[in-house]
Structure formats: structure tokens, C-alpha cells
Amino acid sequence: MRIVVGDWDNRARHVGEVFGAMNAIGSDITLDDRDTKIGTMNDAARYGYHGFGGLFTQFPIIGDPAQRLIDAATYEWSKDVAAEHEAMALKKESKDAAAGVGATNSLIDSFATGQGANGSVAHEHAKGEAKQSYITGREDAYSALRTRK
């Protein structure tokens, strides 16, 4: 059996691109969930500020300072909650991306073992090509799916 590195690289490129694109789709769902949670929290802060704070603006002397205090408190609360949602989403996205690269490598390892070429130059090149293509496929899908922060 003749192992051609270029043939393996071509196959690995396609596998990496597809796995990367699939990972980006899953990540987009995670980021949409994060954005929805932050949007809901921002709405709650605004409604709280205007609704609750509006009760105090009726009172002379203390009304305006009370409104400002409520504004500051809801702003600080919203920053903390947004940071928490951001951190949770990024942690999940990082874990999922690592798992996707691992799954891609496992597929190529399995193919190499089946071909009796485990550890060969073709096998190692294919894993490197798949990882690069995984990143490319992921970024291409992101470009199509969303404008990222």
C-alpha cells in the first residue's frame, strides 16, 4: 500500500472544515443564548430603574438622588450579571471547541489505524491539516452566522 501525504491532507482538510463549521453552529447557539440572557437582564434593569425609581422622583429633595442611586445600583448589578453570562458562555464555547478538535483527531487516528499507517508522516500531516482546516471552517461559519463581539 502506498501512502500519499497529499491525499491524506486533502481528506483531512475536508473533515476539519466540516467539523469546524458544525462546531461554529453549536457555538452560535450558545452565544445566542448568552445574548438573550443579557438582553433580558438589561430589560429588567431598565424597567426596575424607571419603574421603581420613578416612585421616588415625586418626592422633593430626595427624589432625584434616590433615582440616581437606583440607577447606579442597577447598572452595577447588570455589569456583574452580564460578566457572569459572558464567562459561562466562553467556558462552554472553549470546552466545545476543544472537544471538536479532539473528535476530529480521533476520526483521523481511527482512519490511520484502519489503513495500517498510525504514526506515519501522512497521519501526522493529516492531523495538522485537519486542525488548521477546523479553525478555518469554524471562522467561515461564524462569518456567515453572526457578527461576533
Secondary structure, 3 states (H helix, E strand, C coil): CCCCHHHHHHHHHHHHHHHHHHHHHHHHHHHHHHHHHHHHHHHHHHHHHHHHHHHHCCCCCCHHHHHHHHHHHHHHHHHHHHHHHHHHHHHHHHHHHHHHHHHHHHHHHHHHHHCCCCCCHHHHHHHHHHHHHHHHHHHHHHHHHCCCC
